[in-house]
Amino acid sequence: MTGKTKVALLIVAHGSTVNPDSSAPTFAHAVEIRRRKIFVDVECAFWKEEPSLRDATFLFDPESIREVCVVPNFISEGYFTQTVVPRELELSGRITRRSNGQVWKYCDPVGNHPLMTELLLKRAGEVAPNVDPTETSLLIVAHGTDLNENSAVAAKREAEKIRCLGKYRTVLNVYMEEPPLVSEWRKLTKTPNVIVVPFFISDGLHSYEDIPRLIGIIVAAGVDRGRPWSAAPATVRGKIFRANPYRINGRSVFYAPSIGTDPGFADIIIEQTGIIKS
């Protein structure tokens, strides 16, 4: 214990009513953070799962816990971090003083942390360890949306930072629902190798099914084509990340799991609280 015995951590995330994998990374990071014994308590809450965001205000005993750090496990600043989470947790700003005496500190989302660049490069290296970077394009794929213009900012920022390093021939931020579209990767890139890293918190419908369809990955043999790929057993869904490289139009495409599944997210969550600095 670091002496911060009256400080608790609440990790908030989106969750899903249909995808059991959605909350798995958040719970895994919470387990790792508990193991380190930095906080007196570590809990998770979700918008679409239990425990719910609205119930999270009752998770921490005000007698033994005087401060709660809330870290959004979201890949970017946007509608959920700016509107949904503060509303559901009844947060009035960065610092909220509750009637029971507790102080709730609202932290930046994990996607804003500088370590994100390092994790993206690490994941790209893991999925395609033997390719020549000078003959390789790296695509960071985010959702893209009209709901909040900030949703695409994090992916663009990370692509620019990696591009400045000069490691890969081409580095692009691409999106599922707004230009530049990931489905246009053949026109956007010219290299023989292409690495695709989903810029999402968890593996789910987008990483198992939507993005693979958009980039032209053929579903591995043995999957029932009459049911959604995302509804297949976990052991089957995971094959999509293990069948690299995919040969598409004479090029090698390497497809990675979502960045939020990286164990390094536990370090980012801790650092976003300001309790410990690396």
Helices and strands as residue ranges (DSSP letters): E 7-13, H 24-36, E 41-46, G 54-58, E 67-72, H 79-79, I 80-84, H 85-89, E 95-97, E 103-106, G 110-112, H 115-127, G 133-135, E 136-142, G 149-152, H 153-165, E 170-175, G 182-184, H 185-188, E 193-198, H 205-205, I 206-210, H 211-215, G 229-231, H 234-237, G 238-241, E 246-248, E 251-255, G 259-261, H 265-273
